[in-house]
């Protein structure tokens, strides 16, 4: 669906977060007779008095949604919400800002989704595009609203798409990148199968090209794509990350792991995905452009909360990897230092994700990891690790307690990795809030 296909009356915007506010403003600008609905009592005060559209709350909002000709739902409304299920059963069209925007701009868009790595990869695409002289921007779930840029004046838009946003898409970008795929956000979607279905909906509507990471991402994409879509992956014949975390581009050159601004093989793999996406999109048309694209990676500024160094008073090197909210992401972070002793801060709210990938990794790792676990997720990891194993475990009731325990520890490890493997909602508003608490505890 696109904005121009919305009816002149009867559109209801469900929610007034960042995306809901942007949609409401756009509908008002276009002169549509639309309404903002806030059915949840906790959201009743979300819309300001000067909202661009009329606001309904509580029971009136529920009735407006039931009577709507089209609902534009905010990403924060779970797919499993009873009213969402009711609307689906009634056949009410439910769309979102990402879908409405893609309906008009899919041709200039490289969409990036995946469980982890999507913000970095989308940002890399925009960075490299600018380096080769293209007009580009990165928008979407990365934090910049799609409506904040004039896509008609750009050569390429790197669009980060969350599973929440992908669920309602009916138009695929011309090129889609799938960075990784494992369990995440299961309560919102209703289970892993539903999560994968919703996530891969971004590439279910006829993109020209899909670039997928090897493994589950590639396999799931291959099982769903139609013949008209060409599926690619980084491999020995194209730009790829080698086992040492270096970037290799046959016929073009390479960058060693120490030349990349992003630590870890998983980040080198993200660089490869970004370059491959621009290549298959036809935006790196000659040898000079490819060499420039490769060299530009040296100047990329890493994003916050992704193995971000944090100053500390204890002489150790601390890293904020607070966006690593799944066990697989923690493994990727630990693999940056496979032969070093590391202290790991792990824990938070427990969503019941399988810990097997992390437990299995630790079982096979020789270099010790001192696990400082906290919260319900941390308690479950502590229980899963052998008490007499090579990786000592210290369990704290909360995050601040765990940080203080690390600061007081005499463990000889020189690196501390805050890679929680779990969300923050048991103690903090979001990952940013918990990351800010870390800095406060460290006296930053």
N, C-alpha and C positions, 0 to 999 in steps of 0.2 A: 504494500500500500504506500501511497505517497500523499503529501499534504494536499495536493490538488484534488485528490479523490475523496477527501473527507466531506461529509454532507454539510450543507449550510446551517443546519440545525441538528441537535441531538448528539453532538460529540461531548463526552464526559471525560475529563482528565482525572485519573485516580491517583491521588497523592500530590504533595507539593514540596518534594525535595528539590535537589538541583535540577533534575531532568523535568520534573513536573512543572516547576516554575518556568523553565525555558519553553516548554510546549505551550503552556498557557499564554505566555507573552506572544509567541508566534501565531497562535490561533486568533488572539485579539488583533494582532497586526493585520492578519488576513481578513478580518471582519466576520469571522464565524460566530454564530450564536451558540456558544459552548459554555460548559459549567465545570467547576472544580469540585470534586467530591472527596470528602475526608470522613469515611465511615467509622474509622477507629477513634474512640473517645480520646486516646492519647495524642492524636494528631489534630485535634480540634483547633488548636491555636497555631497550627503550622503556617497557614496562609495569612499574610498581613492584611490590614484593613484596606490597603490600596491595591490589592491583587487585581490583575487585569481582567479577570472574569468573575462572575458571581460564584460565591463559595457556599456549599451545602455541607453540613456535618451530621453525624449520627444517623438516625433512621431516615432522615430526608436524603442523605447522601446515598444510603443503600438503595432507596427507591429510585433515585436518579440513575444509578448504575444499572439496575434491573431494566429500566425503560430506555436505556441509551441505544442509539443506532450504531455507534462506535465508541469503544472505550480505549483511551490511551493510558495504559498502566505504567506507573513508575517502576523501576527495577526492584525497589524494595518490597513490592507486594509479592509474597511467595506464590509459586505455582500451586502449592497445596492449600492455600487459603480457601475456606469453604465458599466464599463468594466468587472467587476465581473459578472454582469447579462448577458452581451453579451457572455462571455466565457461559462457560464452555458447553455445558449440557444444553443450554437454551439456544446455542448457536450465535450468541452475540459476538461480533468481530472485536477482538482485542489486539491492539497493536502497541507500539512503543516508539519513542523518539528515534531510536536507531533505525527502525524499519521505515519510518516516514522519511527520514533523511536519505537513506540508501535508495529509496525509490526514485530519487531525483539525481543522485550523485554516484551511483555504483560504478560508472565507467571510469572515474578517476581515482577509485579507491582500492587500496590494498588493505583488506581487513585482517586483523591479527587476533586470534583467540587461542586458548589453551589453558590448562590448569595453572601453570606457572610460566613465567618468562614472557608473557604477552606485552607488558608495559615496556620492558627493555627492548624487545624486538621491534615494536612499533616505533619507539623513539629512535632506534638505530636506522630504521628505514627512512624516516624523515631527515635524520642527520646526514646520511649518505646521499640522499636525493639532493639536498641543498649543496653538498660538496661538489656534485657534478653539474651544478648550475640550474637545477630544477626548482620551481616554486613549490614548496611543500609545507605541510603542517602535520602535527600529530594531535589527534582529537579522540574523544570518546571516554572510555572508562579510565584512561590515564589521568583525567582530571580537567581537561579542556572541553567544554561542551561543543558538540558538532555545529551548533548554530552560531558559534562565536567566530567562525571563519567564513569567508566568501569562497566556497569551493569552485565557483565558476572562474575564479582568477588564479587557480592553482593547477599545476601539472599533475600532482599526485597527492593524495591524502592518505596518511597512515592512520587507520581507524582501529583502536583497541576495543574489543567487544567482549564483555563478560558473558558468562552463561545465562545470567538473568536477561541481558539485552538480546542475546542471540535467540532466545526462545520464541520471540514473536516476529522474527524476521521473515519476510516473504520475497525479498530480493537479495541475492548474494552479491558481494563485491566482485569486480572483475577478477581479482586475484585474492585468494585467501591463504593465510599462513596458520598452521596448527602447530603450536610449539611443544605441547606435551599433553598427556591425558592420564589422569588418575583420580581417585576419589576426592571430592571436595564439595562443599555446599549441599550435602545430601538431604538434610531436613527441608531445605527450600524447594528442591526439585522433587523429593519423594522417594529417592533411591538412586543407586548408581546407574542403572539402565536409563532412567529418566534424565539424569544429569548428562550422560553421553548424548542422548537424543537431542536434548535442548542445546547443548554446546555445539554439536555438529549441524544443527539447523542452519548455521551461518553458511555452510557450504552445500546446502541441500537444494539450492535454487539456481543451478546452472552457471557457476563461475567458469571463466575460461581456464583458469589455472588454480591448482591447489599445491602448496608446498608444505609438506608435513615432515615432522621429525621422525626418524626411524623408530620402530617399536610400535607400541599401542596406538600412537597418534596416526601413523601411516596406515596400519592395518585397519583401523576403524574407518578412516577416510576411504580407503580402497573399497571397503565393503559397501559403501553408500553412494559413491559417485556414479553419475551417468557417463555414457561414452563420450559425450560432447565436452567433458572436462578432462584436462590433462593433469595427471598427478605426478609430482616431482618430490624428490628428497635429496638432501645433501649426500653425496657419495664420492667414491674415489675418482670419478670422471668429472666431477663438478666441485665447486667450493664446498669445503667441509672442515670440521674440526677433527684433528687426529687424537690419538690416545693420550698424548702429552699435553693436550689443551692448546696446541698451536693451530693457526688457521692456514689451510692449504688450498690454493686455487690453481689447478693445473692450467698452464699456459699464461698465467697472470703473475703469480708470485705467492708470497705467504707472509705471515706475521707470527713470530714466536709468542709463546704464552706470556713472556715478560714484556712484550710490546703492546699487548692489549690492555686497555684500561679497566677491564672487567675480569676479576679473578675467577678461575674455575673452568673446567671443560664445558660445563653446561652453558656458561656465558659465551664461550667460543662457539658453541653450537648455535646459540641465538644469533651471533654475528653471521654465521653461515646462512641461516634461514633468511635473514634480512637481505643479504647480498643476492641470494638465489631468487628471492621474490622480485627484486628490482630487475634482475636479469630476465626472468621469464615474462615480466611485464613489458619488456622491450625498451626499458629506460636506461640501460647500459649498453648502448649500441655499438661501441667500438672499443678497441684495446686501450686507448687513452682513458676513456671513461671508466673502464674496469680497474685500471691501475689507480686512478684517482679515488675511486670508491674504496678500494682496499686500504690505501694509505690514510684515508679520512678517519678510519676507525681509531687511529692513535689519539685523535683529538676529541673523542666522544666523552662527554661528562656522565659518569654513572649516576643512576637514579638513587634517591634516598631510600633507606631501609632495606637495601639489598646488598648485604655484606659491606655495609658502610662503616668505615673506621670511626670509633668514638673515643675521645680522650678519657683517661681514667687516672686515678691517683695512685694505683698500685704497681705501676711499672709494666703491666701487661698490655698486650694489644687486644682491645675489645672491638667486636664487630656487631653492628645492629643489622640483623637479617630478619627483622620482625615480620616481613611479608611471607616468610616461610611457614605457612600454617598447615602444612601437611607433612607426614613423615618422609615422603619421597624428596621433598624440598630440603629437609634437614640432611638427608644423605648426600645430596648434591653439594651442600655447603661444606660438610665434613670432608668430602673428597678433595677440596681445595688443598688440604694439608694432610695427605694420606699417611705420611711418615712422621708426623709430629704429635706430641702429646697436646691435647686440647681440652679445655673445660667447656662443657655444653650446658647452657641454660635452656631447659625444655619444659613446656607445660602451659596450662591455661584451661579454658573450658573444654570439656570432653564431648566431642560429637560422635564418639564411637568409631572413628576411622581405624582401619587395620594398622597396627603397629609393626606388622611382620617385616615390611621392607627395612625399617630402621633396626629392628632387633636382629635380623639376618645380617645386615651390614656390619653391625657392631660385633657379631659373633665371628665374622671373618676378618676383622681388622686387628692388626698386630699393635699398632701404636695406640696407647691408652687414651680413652676419652673419659674424663671425670664428669659424670652426669649429675648436674644440680637440677633436680626435678621439682616442680611446684604445681599446685592446683590439682584438679581431678585428672586431667590428661597426664600430668607428670606422675601422679601416684600410680596410674595404670602402667606407665612405662617402667617405673621402678619395680613393680611387681613382676613384670615380664622378663627382667634382666636377672641373671644368676647372681646371688649375693657373694659368691666366691670367684666371680669372673675377673677378667683383666680390666674391666671398666668400673671403677668404684662409683657408687650411687649415694647421693645425699638428698634426702627428701625434705622440702620445706613446705609449710602450709600455703604460702602466698609468694607472689613475684618479688616483692620487696625483701622478704625474708631470704629468698634464694640469692638475690644480688648481694645482700650483706654477707651471706655465708661464703660466697665466692671471694669477696673482698677480704674476709678474715682467714680464708684458707691458706695453708702453707704448701699447697700443691705446687710442684715445680713447673707446671705448664705455663708457657709464656703467652698463650693465646686464649681468649675467652670468646666463645661464639654464642650470641643470643639468637638462636634459631628455634622458635618455640614449638613448631609443629602443631599448633593449636591456636584457636582464636582467643581474643582477650576479654570476651564479654562477661566472664565470671567476676572480673575485678575492674575493668576499664571500659570506656565508651567504645574504643576501637583500637586498631594497631598503632595509630599515631599517638594516642593518649598513652598507651603502654610504653612506646618508644620514648616519649617525653619523660615519663616516670623514670626510665633507665638513666637518662641524662641527668635528671635531678639527683638520683641516688649516687651517681658518679661525680656529682659536683660540677657538671659541665655548665 
